Amino acid sequence: MENEDAYSFALKNALNEIQNICPDIKSSFMFREDGTIVAADESTEEKMMVRFIDSLDCIMEKAETIGGVDGVLFEGSEGRANVSCVNGLYLVTITTKNADMNYVNTVTRVLIPTVLKLLTKTHPAPLKSTIPSPKIELEKPLDEVPSEEIAKVEEPSQPEIKPQTMPLDVPVNQLIVENIGGLLVASDTVRIDGDILSEWERMFEGKKIEEIEIETFDGKTVRSKVKPIKDAKFSGKGLVQMPEKIQLALEIRKGELVRVKPVVE
């Protein structure tokens, strides 16, 4: 929590500094792909940010079908709202109608990535959240527990054997990494051939495959969400379309080979 607070505080200061440099920026804030607000300048109200993010839902759905877009610009009678993707976060800047957008974009594309790069080094965050093991508490101190009770605890009970309903052998496919990016493309989701997903689902008696495990040949693994490739020209080519965030976590890049297998629970 302390790291998150420091992260947000640093980004908030950066957004405030941007407004000092560019007075035409009246409001700015940053949010994650899931809609979580990360930071905002001092003048931006939370209610306005929530309404703005909600209004992007329909655009997100349409953008997903075409592989994403690099940015969105809204123009109104009194000003403009620009949405851009910066290192896996979305930056929104609301400016006056006559603002010099070239200057605004130059400042934001230099300052924000620089701050994010520094924060990544000082406060690295894992790709997927980790859940701490539950803390086990004794009802009474161990030295007060009778020896016969300790003996009962130390004797392991015979585990109940349940029939296996799924195949023991999980299929593994070797796929070539292909880039996927742009605004409103989920940073925690990869895309693979729909035929592979269908084959896996048949193997597991129709169970829907929503997550996969990706493993590099040097042993690094990441678990991510999965969807079928939308563009027909990439179908049947043995590709796994992967956002930059996951490639960085695995320390791989376009053209490399990885092992992919379904996660069935």
N, C-alpha and C positions, 0 to 999 in steps of 0.2 A: 504493500500500500504506500509506503514511504517513497519507493522508486517511482510509482505512478504519479504521486503528488509532485515530485521534482520534475518529472517529464512534462506534466501539464503546465507547471509554473514556467518552465523554460520556454515552451511554445507560446504561452500567453504573453510573455515579455517580447517574444519575437513579433507576434501579431501587433502588439502596441507600438513597437518600433517601426513596423511597416507603415502604420497610420501616421506616425510622426514624419516619415520620409515622404509619404504620398498623401497629402491632406485630402485628395479626391476620394480616397477609400473611406467610406463611412462606416463600414462594418466588415468584420472578417472572423471566420471560425473554421475549425477543422473537425472532421468526424471520420469514424471507421466505416468499413463496408456494411457492417451490421446496424448502422445508425447511431452508434454510441458517440456522443460528443466528447472530443478529447481536450480541446482548448478553444477559448474565444477571447476577443479583446474586451476591454472594460466596458465599452459602450453597447455591446450586443446582448439583447435579452434572450433568455433561454426559450421563452414561448415562441419567439420569432424563428429561432433555429430549428425547433421541433417541427413547426409548420412547414418550413422550407424543405427539410429532409423528407417529410411525409409526401410532399408534392413531387419528389423525385421517384417515387415507387414505380409509377407506370413507365417512366423513361428507363429505369433499370431493367424492367422486364423486356422491353423492346430492344434495348441495347444488347442483352444477352443473346438474342437470336441472331444478331449480326456480328457477334464476336467482340462487342464493346466499342466504345468511342474514346477519343483522346481528350475531349473536353466539351463542356456545354456552356453556351452564352445566352442569357436571357436579357432582352432589351425591353424596357418599359418607357413610359412617358417622362419619368423623373430620374431614371438611372439604369444601371446595368448590374446583373449578377453573373459572375463567372465561376464555374466549377471546374477544377482541374485535379488530376491525380498526382500526388507527390509522395514517392517512396511508400506506397501502399495506403496512404491516408488521402482524404479528400479535402481540398482547400477551397473555401468559398470566400470570394471578395465581392462586396457590394459597393459600387462606385457611383459617382455623379454621372449624369448623361454625357457631359463633355470631357470626361477624364481621358487622359492620354493612356490608352490601354497598352501600347508598346512599352511605355515606361513602367506602368503598374506590373505587367507581366515580367519585365526584366528584373525588377526588385524582388518579386515573390519567388521567381525561379532561381534566384541566387541565395537569398537569405534563408528561406525555409529549408531547402535541401541541406544547406550547410549546418543549420541547427539540428536537423534530424540525424545527420551523419555523426555529429558529436554526441548526441544522446544515445545513439545505437552503441557507441563505444563505451560510454559510461554507465548506461542502464540497459544492457542487452536483455531482450525479452524472448522467451521460447516461442516457437511456432505454434505449439499446441499447449494448452494449459495442463498443469500437473496437479493432481488431487492428493494432498498429504494423507498418509496412512492414519486411520483413526487411532486416537490415544486410548489405551486400555487402562482402566482404573480398577483397582481391587477394592472390594467393599470393606476389607479390613487389612492391616499391614500383614506382610508375609510371615513375619515372626510370630504372629498371633494365630495363624491358621494351624489347626491340629495336623500332625504328621499323617494320619490316615486319610485326611482330605487331600493333602498334597499328593499322596500316592495315587489317589483316584484320578487326579488331574494329569499326572505323569503317564498314566496308562492310556495310550491312544485308543479311541473307539474304532471299530471296524467301519470304514466308510461304506456308504450305500452306493452300490453300483447301478447306474441308470443306463438304459439302452441308448446307444448312439444313433441319433436320428439323421445326422448329416454325414456326408462322406469325410473320411479321415484325411484324405489327400486334397489339399487346397491347390488349385491350379495356379501356376506361375507363368506369366507372359513376359517376354523381353521386348521392350518398346523403345523407340527413339524419341528423345526429348525434342519438343517443338515449342516455340514461344507462344504465349497468349497473354495479351495485356490490353491496356486502355482503361478509360474511365468506366466505372460501374461493373467491372469484371471482378468476380469474387476472388480474393487473394488466397483463400483456403480451399479452392476447388480446382481439380484438374479435369481434363476431358480425354476420353479414349473412345475407340471405335465402338459404336452401338452394338455391332455383332458380337464383340467380346463380352459385353455386359449381358447380352441375351443368352450367350452360351453358358456363362457362369450361373445365371438365374435358373437355367434348365438343370444344371448339375445339382443345384441346391433346392430342387423341387419348387421352383417359382418364387423363392425368397428374393425380394428386391435388394440389389446391391447398391448401397448408398455411400460406402466408404471403401477405400483401398489402402494398401500399404505399399509404399515405394521404397525400394532398396537399391543403393548404388553398389558397384562391384568392390568398393573398399569398406562396405559394411554400414554405411550411414542409412538410417531409415526415417521415414516420415509417414504419418497417417493423415490422409486428407479425404475430403468429400470428392465424389466423382459424378460426372454427368457425361452423356454421349456427345461426340463431336457433332456440331451443327452443320458445318460446311461440307457438302458432299465431295468436294475435290480432295479432302484429306482422308476420306473413308477408305478403309482397306489398305492403308500404307504403313500400318504398324507404328503409329505415332501416339505419344502421350503429350497433349498440349498442357503446358505448365506455366503458371504465373511466376514472375520474378522472385517473389517472396519465398516460394518453395524451392526454387533453384538455388537461391542463396543458402537456405537451410541445409540443403544436400551438398552444397559446394560443387554443383555441376552446371552445365550450360547446354545450349542448343546443339543437337547432333550427337550427344553422348547416349549410351545405352544404359537402361535401368531395368530392374526386375519389378514387376507389378503383380500383386495378387489381391483377391477380394477379401474384405473383412466380414466375416459371418459370425454373428453372436447369438 
